[in-house]
């Protein structure tokens, strides 16, 4: 049986490790630069959750409140050895609970058009696939916009 991750809020001191995890989870041409990543983590309207197993961070999700009742998921990262163990599910569920507490009724995100696993994951979490955005990821990869309404 797998250990359930502890889900907590992102802390300032997590920044460097979260950046390193992002670099592991995405190819270099897709991963955020250090400047981009840290700007997201320092944003005053950040909503971020971290998953820990045995005191070690194994995943995180960061989002930003976009004003009113809208939020945007920036990234969901789970280290390879923790995948397929419901870490991403627990993180997104915690994020959705936080959104509801804050009055968010609409969440958007982008997912690589070639990543069927990620698309199926978000569909299972109640998102619907929307418009195809050509060249969304640095002109190299297309993305689908996805939306969840509470």
C-alpha positions in Angstrom: 0.0 0.0 0.0 1.3 3.5 -0.9 1.8 6.1 1.8 -0.6 9.0 1.4 1.2 12.3 0.8 1.0 15.1 3.3 -0.4 18.2 1.4 0.6 21.6 2.7 1.0 25.2 1.4 4.0 26.2 -0.5 6.6 28.0 1.6 9.2 30.5 0.6 12.0 28.1 1.5 10.7 25.5 -0.9 11.5 27.7 -3.9 14.9 26.2 -5.0 13.8 22.6 -4.6 10.5 23.2 -6.5 12.5 24.8 -9.3 14.8 21.7 -9.4 11.7 19.5 -9.6 10.3 21.5 -12.4 13.5 21.0 -14.3 13.2 17.2 -13.8 9.6 17.1 -14.8 9.8 19.0 -18.1 12.3 19.1 -21.0 14.7 22.0 -20.8 12.9 23.8 -23.7 9.6 23.6 -21.8 10.7 24.1 -18.2 10.4 27.6 -16.7 13.6 29.6 -16.4 14.6 30.4 -12.8 13.4 34.0 -13.2 10.0 32.9 -14.6 9.6 30.3 -11.9 10.5 32.5 -9.0 8.3 35.3 -10.3 5.3 32.8 -10.1 6.2 31.8 -6.6 6.5 35.4 -5.4 3.3 36.5 -7.0 1.0 38.0 -4.3 -2.0 36.0 -5.6 -0.2 32.6 -5.6 -2.0 29.5 -4.5 0.4 26.7 -4.1 0.4 23.2 -2.6 3.2 20.8 -1.9 3.0 17.0 -1.5 5.5 15.4 1.0 6.1 11.7 1.6 8.4 10.9 4.6 9.3 14.6 4.8 10.5 14.8 1.2 8.7 16.9 -1.4 7.5 14.7 -4.2 5.3 17.1 -6.1 3.6 20.5 -6.1 1.0 22.5 -7.9 1.0 26.3 -8.3 -1.8 28.5 -9.5 -2.6 32.2 -9.5 -5.8 33.9 -8.7 -6.7 36.0 -11.8 -9.2 38.3 -10.1 -12.8 37.8 -9.2 -13.8 34.2 -9.5 -11.1 33.0 -11.9 -7.9 31.1 -11.3 -5.2 29.7 -13.6 -3.1 26.6 -12.9 0.6 27.4 -13.8 2.1 24.0 -13.3 1.6 20.6 -11.7 4.8 18.7 -11.1 5.3 15.2 -9.6 8.7 13.5 -9.5 8.9 10.4 -11.7 9.2 8.0 -8.8 6.0 9.3 -7.2 3.8 9.2 -10.3 0.8 6.8 -10.6 0.5 7.0 -6.8 -2.3 9.6 -6.7 0.1 12.5 -5.7 -1.1 14.7 -8.6 -4.8 13.8 -7.7 -4.3 14.8 -4.1 -2.6 18.0 -5.0 -5.3 19.1 -7.5 -8.0 18.1 -5.0 -6.3 20.3 -2.3 -6.0 23.1 -4.9 -9.7 22.9 -5.7 -10.7 23.0 -2.0 -8.6 26.1 -1.6 -10.2 27.6 -4.7 -13.7 26.9 -3.4 -12.8 28.6 0.0 -11.7 31.7 -2.0 -14.8 31.8 -4.1 -13.2 30.7 -7.4 -15.7 29.2 -9.8 -13.7 28.9 -13.0 -10.2 27.4 -13.4 -8.1 27.3 -16.6 -4.9 25.7 -17.5 -2.9 24.6 -20.6 -1.7 21.1 -21.4 0.6 19.9 -24.1 -1.4 18.7 -27.1 0.9 15.7 -27.4 0.6 14.6 -23.8 -2.4 12.3 -23.7 -1.6 11.1 -20.1 -1.9 14.7 -18.8 -5.0 15.4 -20.8 -6.7 12.3 -19.5 -5.7 13.2 -15.9 -7.2 16.7 -16.2 -10.4 15.3 -17.8 -10.7 12.8 -14.8 -10.4 15.9 -12.5 -13.4 17.5 -14.1 -11.7 19.7 -16.7 -13.0 20.0 -20.3 -10.7 20.3 -23.3 -11.0 23.5 -25.2 -9.3 25.4 -28.0 -6.0 24.2 -29.5 -3.3 26.9 -29.2 -0.7 26.4 -31.9 3.0 26.9 -30.8 1.9 27.7 -27.3 5.0 26.2 -25.7 7.8 28.5 -26.9 6.7 28.0 -30.5 7.5 24.3 -30.4 4.5 22.5 -29.0 0.8 23.0 -29.3 -1.4 23.1 -26.2 -5.0 22.7 -25.4 -6.7 25.1 -23.0 -8.7 23.3 -20.4 -11.4 24.6 -18.1 -13.1 23.5 -14.9 -16.2 25.2 -13.6 -17.3 24.6 -10.0 
